[in-house]
């Protein structure tokens, strides 16, 4: 078994994969404590483990007692893709894993990888498996919260899709600015990627992926397990190639 752990800014997702790449069980919980992961590993004892952390990890991999590969994903980890990035040591581990997941799920395709979480990342992977880089911008909740927190009178708006593209109230203006603005940002980057590479698949993941995908005009593939799938690919690559 392969235990794959994605520690995000606000929650942790952990999945156990078997040797054929089938998900045996996935758990999602707030924070990044080790106890839920230990319980998952007791239900599905794993030989190998990998962890990617956007937030600080407060526990050691050794606490999971996996006897095989124990990998903390980093810029020095051997990968099934090539990374072309000026500062690989600053590249988010979730972005690396997402690119590896996209390569596995959509082989030989140019992929625009959109992760709609606390921040929104938009990354570009070529059909040859070369990660070119991407952009980071505030996520949906962050955009709505910032407009409230950094102004004197703007309310805190909830997610929503106003009927008109130009808001006919302050609430609708805030919702369009945050939600429709993210859609337009994704579509703009997709057009640039198509101009450079031709056909491009859009792969979305993250908490707001389904909400956004419903409004995008292009064909979108929502992959909730993209990051843990990528972690599985990285872990399997290292198990097979580095004894």
C-alpha positions, -999 to 999 in steps of 0.1 A, spaced: 0 0 0 10 36 -6 0 63 19 -2 98 3 -8 129 25 -15 164 13 -13 190 41 -30 222 30 -34 256 45 -66 247 64 -71 210 60 -54 177 54 -63 150 28 -48 115 31 -54 86 7 -42 50 6 -35 36 -29 -29 -1 -37 -2 -11 -62 -25 -7 -92 -33 29 -83 -68 22 -69 -79 44 -39 -87 22 -9 -98 50 14 -95 88 16 -99 110 47 -102 148 49 -100 167 81 -94 202 95 -58 210 106 -28 187 102 -26 165 133 -11 130 128 -37 110 147 -63 107 119 -35 96 95 -22 70 120 -58 56 122 -60 54 84 -27 36 83 -39 11 109 -69 3 87 -48 0 56 -12 -7 66 12 9 41 47 0 32 55 34 17 45 70 25 48 105 10 37 138 23 34 173 6 29 202 30 17 237 22 14 244 59 39 235 86 40 198 94 41 193 131 50 156 132 76 133 118 70 107 91 86 81 113 55 83 136 36 64 109 60 35 110 60 27 73 90 4 66 96 13 30 101 47 13 94 77 35 94 108 13 88 144 23 83 160 -11 108 187 -19 128 203 -48 153 174 -46 128 146 -48 131 125 -80 100 131 -102 82 115 -132 81 150 -148 107 177 -156 105 210 -139 116 242 -156 114 268 -128 138 295 -118 134 289 -81 124 252 -77 131 253 -39 102 278 -36 77 258 -57 47 246 -38 47 209 -31 10 207 -39 17 223 -73 44 197 -80 21 169 -71 -8 183 -91 14 184 -122 24 148 -117 -12 138 -112 -22 156 -144 5 138 -164 -8 104 -151 -45 112 -157 -40 129 -191 -8 115 -207 6 132 -237 -17 163 -233 -9 199 -226 -26 206 -193 -36 238 -176 -39 228 -139 -61 250 -118 -62 245 -80 -90 266 -65 -83 266 -28 -71 292 -3 -51 306 -31 -57 299 -68 -28 285 -87 -28 281 -125 1 259 -138 11 247 -172 24 212 -181 33 203 -216 24 171 -234 61 160 -230 58 162 -192 76 195 -187 63 218 -160 68 253 -173 55 273 -142 24 292 -134 6 319 -114 -6 324 -79 -35 347 -70 -60 350 -41 -86 323 -38 -123 330 -38 -128 332 -1 -97 353 3 -109 378 -24 -143 382 -7 -127 385 28 -101 410 17 -126 434 2 -144 434 35 -114 435 58 -95 462 39 -123 487 33 -145 506 57 -179 499 44 -179 469 20 -198 439 35 -186 403 36 -203 387 7 -210 350 2 -202 330 -29 -228 335 -57 -234 340 -94 -254 372 -100 -277 371 -130 -260 401 -146 -223 404 -155 -223 439 -142 -236 439 -106 -268 458 -99 -261 460 -62 -230 461 -40 -235 425 -31 -237 414 -67 -207 437 -76 -186 419 -49 -197 385 -61 -190 392 -97 -156 408 -88 -145 377 -69 -163 348 -86 -167 359 -122 -133 375 -119 -117 342 -112 -135 326 -142 -122 353 -165 -87 349 -151 -88 312 -158 -102 317 -193 -76 344 -200 -47 322 -190 -62 293 -210 -62 315 -242 -26 324 -236 -17 287 -232 -35 277 -263 -17 305 -283 16 290 -271 9 253 -273 -23 246 -293 -48 222 -277 -48 225 -239 -68 204 -214 -81 222 -182 -78 202 -151 -93 216 -119 -90 206 -83 -95 223 -49 -125 232 -27 -140 256 -52 -133 236 -84 -168 224 -90 -183 258 -83 -160 275 -108 -161 247 -135 -198 251 -139 -193 286 -153 -163 281 -175 -171 280 -212 -143 255 -220 -145 218 -213 -132 213 -178 -121 181 -161 -126 182 -123 -102 159 -105 -107 161 -67 -79 135 -61 -54 152 -84 -28 160 -57 -29 127 -39 -29 110 -73 3 129 -81 18 120 -48 11 83 -56 28 87 -89 59 103 -73 60 76 -46 56 48 -70 83 63 -93 108 64 -64 99 29 -52 104 14 -87 136 33 -96 154 38 -63 157 7 -42 
